[in-house]
Amino acid sequence: MNAPRDTPAPAADRSTRQAQVVAALRPLLPAHALLFHREDTTPYECDGLTAYRETPLVVALPEDEAQVAAVLRACHALNVPVVARGAGTGLSGGAMPHALGVTLSLAKFNRIVKLDALARTATVQCGVRNLAISEAAAPLGLYYAPDPSSQIACTIGGNVAENSGGVHCLKYGLTLHNVLRVRGFTIAGEPIEFGSEALDAPGLDLLSIVVGSEGMLAVTTEVTVKLVPKPQLARCILASFDDIRQAGDAVAAIIAAGIIPAGLEMMDKPMTAAVEDFVQAGYDLDAAAILLCESDGTPDEVAEEIERMLAVLSGCGATKLAVSENEAQRLKFWSGRKNAFPASGRISPDYMCMDSTIPRKRLADILLAIQQMEQTYGLRCCNVFHAGDGNLHPLILFDANDADQLHRAELFGADILETSVAMGGTVTGEHGVGVEKLGSMCVQFSPEERTQMLAVKAAFDPSGLLNPGKVIPTLNRCAEYGKMHVTKGLLPFPHLERF
């Protein structure tokens, strides 16, 4: 529902355009780094949001920054769209190709440039995997804190594009809070740098604009990130609740008590059942919801914080409480949360992972609303999320081979997003807008606000060639979305009066 439904280009036009692009790029790249045959480009047709696909015109795989710049200059001269791509683990269609554009794969930019133990920084190429940074820094007693569930595969360039978080983002922050500097190129192939390795950079804070910009402003090639010392000790509480509202209230109560856990995650009963069957993490299958509450630091700090959190959880009605006794058990507790997405893949042909945020005090309200939506749309939904900062990840289960199920999943997802906005939240926390949430952006932001967003993009990319058709919906698309609400019976928000 929210993905583009543009009319495909005629085959003749596509063939002619492809020949032009290949002729322009062939002198710039090794033969093996330029893909344009259908069997070679098909693997790039989608990212982690597999419901929407498009075959790229050409895939370029540059091996150094000079080649990146040359490809961008050539595309700019030909007025050809460019979609930068990392590992393709994104969940909002942000790396979905443009039918008449070049997919710029940066997978070969996988070198760790420098580790600085004194400054506690790492400078890495954009294609370095998130987890690889921590693995390289481990001998120095340091690690990179943001830890998305896909960290074994996702790249730091993709993390910058989406402002990714993770289970420890409550205490240590999102990508934005852990990046010092981003280097890359404009669509015209000109070098550009955001931030610096110093405590501050002169001029406007453009680093905050590029982090989370979903590849619409510049192509990232190198990133300098902060490293933090590995804690002496970490322990995790596994808390069970027989009532969803009590579990939600417990999250708010922990924060209200002045405690900022290293991690504070929540799973509902369907999600718990799916992951327990997958990894045998020791979860309580009778619980309506479980919380994972982690403390890290010195042994004394951890002991004190664990005691305080146990008191809060007990006072909020926890029916069972378990504290990890060693590192192996702590990792076991987290294994279920980290494997929530693959566990869902075992029980359903497809799933659509939403990504809205709400105020912590509304956690129970949104979960109860989602239960009602399951009846409305006739689909199951498992819920897992970063409870500490109210970032929801409902996983809608469906079969993409059934067009009606896909349609109902789209409506279900839009309903979750718009209900989140109605509760004082927003349509995305860390997965980005991509193509998935274009319609929902119409609900949250006014035409004037969207115009300002487009003005920021135009300042960096006047020709509109970087990742076009995503993130910021046009007035026409919003008008279509508003009409659809009338015919499809979605929420009659006052926002839609703008249409």
Secondary structure, DSSP 4 states (H G I P E B T S, - for coil): --S--PPPPPHHHHHHHHHHHHHHHGGGS-GGGEE-SHHHHGGGS--S-TTS----SEEE--SSHHHHHHHHHHHHHHT--EEEESSS--SSSTTPPPTTSEEEE-TT---EEEEETTTTEEEEETTSBHHHHHHHHGGGTEE-----TTTTT-BHHHHHHHT---TTHHHH--GGGGEEEEEEE-TTS-EEEEE-SSS--SSS-THHHHTTSTTSS-EEEEEEEE-EEPPSEEEEEEEEESSHHHHHHHHHHHHHTT---SEEEEEEHHHHHHHHHHH-----TT-SEEEEEEEEESHHHHHHHHHHHHHHHHHTT-SEEEE--SHHHHHHHHHHHHTHHHHHHHHSSEEEE---B--GGGHHHHHHHHHHHHHHHT--EEEEEEGGGTEEEEEEEE-TTSHHHHHHHHHHHHHHHHHHHHTT-BS-SSS--TTTTHHHHHHHS-HHHHHHHHHHHHHH-TT--BSTTSSS--HHHHHHHHHHHHHHT----GGGGG-
